[in-house]
Amino acid sequence: MKQRIVTGIAAGLGFLLLLYLGGSWYTGLILILALIGYDEFLRMNGLKQGRALPFIGYLGVFALIVPWGHTGISLTQLVWMAMFVFMAATVISKNRITIDHVAMAFVGMVYVGIGFHYMVQTRNGPEDGLFWTLLVFLCIWSTDSGAYFIGSQVGKTPLWPTISPKKSVEGALGGVVVSIIVAMIFAWLRPELLSFPKAAWIGLLIAVVGQLGDLIQSAYKRVKGIKDTGSLLPGHGGVLDRTDSWLIVFPFLQILSLIPHI
């Protein structure tokens, strides 16, 4: 537990510092996390044996993270080009790389690459990007904390026992309430950017979608028979273990235009 706390504090402070600095500092951090996360995804699925498939995937994740706005290349175009290269690899390799390998590697690239892409877009794209990024992250973290503490105290009704037996309905609802409160505080601090009704709506969605993102990762790990996606952070598991909610929440909010984007 001590190691977990020390690691969490050190990693959290470093992350917040680079988030505050923004620009290439934050983009660089997100790029590193994305590449490590994708590597964890490949390892979980036994796709690290060859060189070509991982290389294509790493290149695709890199392309999705690095800003290309000034070139006129869209996110859709990048995803399609990555799909084309992946599928061409089955022909070039004479089916040593199969369509099943390609399908899983492509899904991982989209899941990891687009999730982290929108984290960069939120921070470095619009004006007041720091405000919106902090709003999302603090609502996510407060949801996790609220669900854990409230669930451990009064949780009795299993939320989804076949996927994550320790989670409770009471804890999930507690996480929702805490997230809404945090979002309302942001609205109180900057009413010119965020109204109270919209803050409540955003807080609710972040809590619900974020917990679903956590359950998605839990379901995946249960199928693979593993506890953690990696061991990068002592006591915390891998990158995907720590960012499962992030990868779902940021794209969800951006796609629905609930937070500013470019």
N, C-alpha and C positions, 0 to 999 in steps of 0.2 A: 504493500500500500504506500509506503514512504517513497519508494522508487517511482510509483505511478504519479504521486503528487508532485514530486520534484520535476519529473519529465514534463508533466502537463503544464506547470507554471513556466518553465524555461521555454518550452515550445510556444506556449501562448503569448508570452511577452515578445519573443522574436517575431512571431507572425504579425502581431499588432503593430510593431515598429515598422515592418516593411509595408504593411497595409497603409499606415499613415503616410509613409514616404511616397507610395504610389509609383506611377510611371514604370520605368524599366526595372526598378527594384521589386515591385510587387509582381510584375509580369514574369520576371525571372524566377521568383519563388513559386508562382503558380505553375510555370512550365516544368520546373523540377518535380513538383508534387505530381503533376499529370503524368510525366514519363515514368516515375516510380510506380504510380498507381496502375498504369497500363502494364508495366512489367509484372506486377502482382497478378493482374487479370490473366496474362498469358501463362504464368506459372501455375495458377489454379486449374487451368484448362489443358495443361500439358502441351503447350504450343511453343516451347522454347527449344525444341530439339534442333530445328534448322536455323538458318540465318536470314533467309529471304523474307519469310512471313513476319517475324518480329521487326525487321528493318522497315518494311512497308508500313506496319502499324505505328512504330515510333515516329516515322516521318509524317504520317497522317495526323497524329496527335499534335506534333510540333506545328504543322501547318494550321491546325484549328485554333491553336492558342495564340500564335504570333499575329498581331494586327496586320491585315492586308487591305484596310479601307482605302488607302491612297492608290491602290492598283486597280480598283474596281472589281476585284474578285469577290464573289458572294460566298456565304457559308454553304449554300446549296451546291454551288459549283465545286467547292472544295470536297464536300462529301461525295459527290458523284465521281469526281476524278479519282478519289481514293478507292471507291468501289470498283471502278474500271481497272485500276492497277492491281487490286487484290484478285479480281477474277481473271485477269490476263495471266497472273502468276500460275493459275492451274494449267493453262495451256503451255506456257514456257517451261514449267517443271515436268510436263508430261504426266500430270496427275499425281506426282509425288506430294504436291500440295493439293489437297482435295477441296471440293466445294464446301464440305463440312468444316474443315479447318478455316477456310476463308470466311465463312459465315460467322463463326464465333469470334474470330479476330476482328472482323468488321464491326460487329455489335459492340465489342469492348472499346474499340476506337471511338465510336459515336458516343457511347455512354460516358466515357472518361473525357474525351476531347471536347465535346460540346458542353458538358457540365462545367468544366474549368474555363472554357471559352467565355461563357457568360459571366463568370466571376471577374475576369479581366475587363470585359465590356462594361460591367456595372461600375467598377472602380475608376477606370481610366477613360471611359467614354463621355458620359454627360457631365455637365456642371453639377457640383455638389455630389460627386460620385462617392466621396468618403462617407457622407451622411447616409446615403442609400445602402452602401455596402455594410456599414456598421449596423444599420437597422436590421438587415437580413441576418447577419451573423449573430447578433445579440439575441434576436428572436429564436434562432435555431438553438443556440446554446442554452437559453433560458428554458426552452421547451424540454431539452434533454434533462436539465437540472431539476425542473419542476416535476417532470414525470418520474424521475428517479426518487426524489425525496418524498413526494406525496404518495407514490406507489409503495415505497418501502414502509410508510407509516400506516396507511389506511387501505392499501390495495388488497382486494379480496377476489374480484371478478377477473378471470383470465381474459386478456384482450385477444390473443391469437395463439393458443397453446401449442398448436402443431408447428408453428414457425418460431415463436420466441416465448417459451413458457414462463419467463420471469416478468413479462410485461402485463400490466393490469389496465382495465378500463378506467379505474379511478386515477391511476397515474397518468394515462393518456389525456384525460379531461383536465387534470391539474396542469399538465404541460401546456394545453391550449389556453387556459386562463392566464398563466404566467406570461406566455408569449403576447397575448393581447395587451396585458398591462404594460409590458416593455414597449410595444409599438405605440401605445397611447402616450407614453412618456416622450417618445421621439416627436410625436405630433405637438405636444405641449412645448417642447423646446424650440421647434421650428414650424410654427403654424402656417407660415407662408409657403412651406414646401409640402406639408402633409396635413390634411384635415383629420379630425377625430374619427368620423365614420370610415374613411378610407384606411386609417391606421388600424382600426378594429378588424376590418376585412382582411388586410394584409397579415396581421398577427394571427388571425384564425387560419388562413390558408397556409402560412408558413408552418404552423404547428401540425396541421393535419397532413400536408404533403411531406413535410420533413420526417414525421414518424412513419409514413408509408415508405419513404426512401430507406429508412433504417430497416424496416421489415423486409423490403426487397433484398437488401444485402444479407439479412439473416436467412431468408429462404434460400438464397443462392449458396451460402456457406453450408447450410444444412444438407443440401443435395450433394455438395462436394465433400462432406464429412470433415470439415475443418472448423476450428474455433476462430482463428484470425486469418486475415488475408496476407499478412506479412509480419515482420518483427522489427521494423524500422524504429519504432518508438517503444522503449522498454515499458512494459505494463499497459500499453495502449494498443498494441497490435500494429497493423500496417496502415498505409495511407488511406486505402479504401475503407478501412474500419472507422477512421476518423472523419471521412468526408462523404459518407454515404448519403446523409441528408443534404449536404451542400450540392451534390451533383444533380439532385432532383429539384430542389427549391429554386435555385437561380434561373435555370431555363424556364421553369414553370411561370415565375413572375415576369420574366422578360417577354415570353411568348404572349402572355395575356396583357402586356403593356401596363402592368401595375406599378412598375418602377421605370424611371427614365432609361432610355437606351439610344444608341446611335444607329 
